[in-house]
Amino acid sequence: MTISLALLDSMPAWAWFAFFAFIVAMLALDLGVLQRKPHVVSLKEALVWCGVWFALAMGFNGLLFHWRGSEAAQEFLAAYLIELCLSVDNVFVFILVFAFFRVPASLQHRVLFWGIIGAVVMRAVFILVGVGVIERFHWVLYIFGVFLVYTGVRMALPKKDDEIHPDQNIAVRLFRRFFPVSTQRDAGTFFVVEDGRRLATPLFIVLLVIETTDLVFALDSIPAVLAITKDGFIALTSNIFAILGLRSLYFALSGVMQVFRFLKLGLAVILVFIGIKMLISHWIDLTTTLSLGVIGGVLAMSVVASLVIREPRPAKK
């Protein structure tokens, strides 16, 4: 297929094989050795793994710099930062979903592990299709641009109701209609056998909500990444590195999410900037260096503002 070749032709086959072999090895090490027994992930452990995944991403970026030059390395870093910023919204949703279903802290890592694997597969398919479509129909960039500007503006506007309703998830309702669900809330597995019948557990319902939620987030992140780079290898690897660090990011930020209250506003500004970059790309070519500077600068300012400007206390009645 032309779409598949658009992605695969950007790098030799052995580079793709080596990257995915490395990712599979890291996931096997994580699940089979380090996380064999379910346990509550401490802040220290989460921060260590955040550092590990960030170091691996920057190490890979260094390889890109020596192999393909500074432009490729800057594209990877910009795409990685965008996906990392968008992952913060995922973290907030994960907190609400786990609280809604009362998932024990010791089982949250298991759900996120398989949820991240599903997210990696979905992102790979979306990027594969997206790169091919853009190569054949360049005007799609303008649709992506308008969508990103709209998403950024919508994200910046205050919402009256930030709650989510996992029980109203369409995928969950369809699944419950065709597949029986057990009431064993603390089974620790996704499926159990009761009276000779194979049943899904509430933990699997949580996984289903996580997967479908990520599908929605991918609609924002994939166009944003493709606005930075049309290179399939860079787009996919930067996205996967950011997604793989999402579990550790969740455990590191879950207790302090409210502190970074300006982060969502900063992300909205970044999405609008990337959308405008797409819309004017035919007339004005904004360099990757400039894009990286804007993304990094806005992200830094939103974090600093969150730490310096304290949220006003409600007035006493």
N, C-alpha and C positions, 0 to 999 in steps of 0.2 A: 504493500500500500504506500501511496505517496506520503500520507501523513506520518506513517511509521518511519520512513526513510528520512523525512525532514528532521526528526529527532536523532536518529541513530547516526546519520552522516556527520554530525558535528564532532564526533570523537571515534577513534578506532574501537573495534569490538572488545579488545582486551582491556581497555580502560573502563568500559561499562562493567565487564565481568569482575574486574578487580575491586571496583567501588562497591558493588552489591555483595560480593563475597566478604568484604570487610564489614559491611553493615550486618549481614547475617551472623557473622562471627561475634560481633559485639552484642547483638540481641540474644544469641545463644548463651554467651557468658553471663549476661544480665539475668535471664530467666532460669537457666539451668544451674548456675553456680551461686551467684550473689543473692538472688531472690528466691532460692528454692523453697524456703519456709516463709509463709506470709507473716509480716510483722509491720509494726507502725514505723514509718519512715521518719527519722528525726530530722530536725532542721540542719544539724551538722552534716548528716549523710546526704541530704538534698543539695546543700551548698557544694559539697565535694563533687557530686555528680554533675551539677551545673557547670562547675569548673572543668570537669573532664570533657563534657560534650563541647564546651566553648573552645577548649584547647585543641580538641580534635578538628573542629571546624576551621580554626585559624591555621592549624598545621596543614590541612588540606588546601586552604587558601594560599599558603606559602608555596605549596607544590605547583598550584596553578600559576602563581607569579613567575616562578623559575621556568616553567614549561611553556606558558602561553603569553606571558607579559603582564604588565601592570593593568591594562584595560580589562582583561579577563578577571584578574584578581579583584579589581574595584567593583565590577559587575557582581561577582559572587558575594562580596561583603555587603553591598547595598541590598541585594535580594535577600540575603540572610537576615539583615537587620529588620527589613520590612516584615518578613515572616515571623521573626521573633516578637516584634511589636504586636502584630495581629494575634499572636498566641496568647497575649495577656487577656484578651477577651475570652478566649477558650478557658483560661484558668478560672475566670469569674463564673462562667457557666458550669464548669466542673464542680465548683464549690456548691452551687445551688442544687445541682442534680444529686450529688452525694448526700446533701442535707435532706432533700425531699424524700429520697428512698432510704434514708437512715443507714447508709452503707458503713460498716465498721472501718475504722482507719486502717486496720491490718489487711483489709481486702481491697482497698482503693488502688494500690499499686498494680494488682493483678488485672483489674478492669482497665486501667490506663495503659498497661503494657499491650494488651490485645487491641485496645482502641487505637493506639498509635500505629500498630501494624496495619490495621484497616485503613487508617488515614494515609499512610505511606503509599499503599496500593492505589487509593483513590486519587491522590495527588499525582502519582506517576501517570495514570490514565488521562487525567485532565490536562497535564502539561504536554503529554504526547499529542493529544488532539489539538490543544491550543496553539502549539508551535506550528503544526501542519496547517491549521486553518489560517493563521496569520500569513504564512508563506504564500498561500493560494489566494486569499482574499484580504488584501491589506486594509480595506475599509473597515474591517471588524475592529481595528484598533480604536476607531472613533467611538464605536459602541461601548467598548471597554472603558474608554476615557470618560464618557458621559456617566456610565454606571459608577465609576470610582468617585467622581465629583459628587454625584447624588448620595452615595454611601457616606462619604466624608461629611457632607452637610447634615445628613440625617443623624450621624453619630454625634455631631457637635451640639445638636439641639437637645435641650433638656427633655427627659421623658417623665411622664406622670407615673408610669408603672414599669419598674425594672424587673418585675417578677417573671419567671418562666413557669410553664405548666407542663411538665414532662408527661403527665397522665393523659394529656390531649395530643401527644405526638402521634402523627398519622401512622408511622411505621409500627409503633407499639400497638396501636389499636388493631391494625391489620394482623399483626403477629398473634395477638391474643385470640383473634377470631378463628385462626386456623391451627393454632398449636397450644396445647394445654400448658398452664404455668403452675408450678408448685408454690406452696406457701412457705417453704423452708428458706427463711430469710438469711440465715447464717450458715448455709450449706458450704460456702467457700468454693463452689464449682458452678459452672454455667448450666449443667444438666444433671438430673438425678433420675433414678428409676424407682417408682413407687407402684406397688401392686402389679408389677410386670409392665408398666407403662413408662415410657421415656418422657419426662417433663422438663421444661425449661424452668430455671430458678429466677427469682427476682433480680439476682445479680446479672443474668443474661439480659433482662429488660433494661437494666442500667447501661450495659454495654451497647445495646441497640440505640438508646437515647444518645449516648456519647458519639456513636458513629454517625447518626443522622444529623446531629448538631454540627459535627465537623464538616459534613457535606455542605451545609449552609455557609460555614465560614470559608470554605474553599472557593466559593463564588466570589468572595472579596479578594482573597490572597493571590489566587492564580493570575487574574488580570494585572494585579499590582506588580507581581514578579516579572510577568512578560512585558511590562512597560519598561523594566530596567534592562532586560536582556532577551534577545530572540534565540540565544544559543541554548538548545535543549539540554545539554549536559550541565551547564552552569545553572540553569533554572531548576532542574530537577535535584541536583546535589545540594544546592543551597536550601531548597525547600525541605528536603529530607533531614539534613543536619539540624535545622531549626525545629522540626517536628519531633525528632528523637530526643531533643533536650526538653520537650514540653512537660514530661512527667516530673522531672526534677524541678522544673520551674514551678509547677503546681505546688509541690510540697514545700518549696522555699517561700513562695509568696502567699499561700493560702491564709496564713495568719496575719498578713500585713497588707492585704490588697487595698484596704480603704485608705492607707497612707498615701498611695500614689494617685490622688484624685484627679490630677491634671493630665495623667498619662493618656486617657481616652481622648481628651481634647487635642493633645499633641498628635495622636494617631490620626485623628480626623483631618488635621492640617496636612499631614503626610499624604493621606489618600487623595485629598483635593489637589495637592501639588503633582502627584504622580498622574492623576487624571488629566490635568492641564498639560502636562508633559506629553501625554499621548495625543491630545487634541491638536497641539501645535507642532507635532513632530515633522509634518510635511513642509512647514515653513521655517521653523526654528529648531535646531538640533541642540538640546541641552545635554551637555557632556555628562558622562558617568561620574566624573569628579565632582561636578556641581551638584548632581543628584545626591551623591553620597554625603557631601557637606551639609545639604539641607536636611536630609534624613537624620544624620547624626546630631546636628545642631538643635533641631526641633525636639528630638528625643531627650537630649541632655537638658534643655531648658524646661521641659515638662516635668522631668524628675526633680530638678533643683527647685522649681516653683512649688512642687508638691511638698518638699521637705521644709522650705522656708516659709511659705504662706500657710498659716494654720487655718483650718476650717472654723468659721465663726460659730461660737456656741449659741444655742437657741436662747432667746431672751426669757428670763424668768417671769412667770406670771404673778 
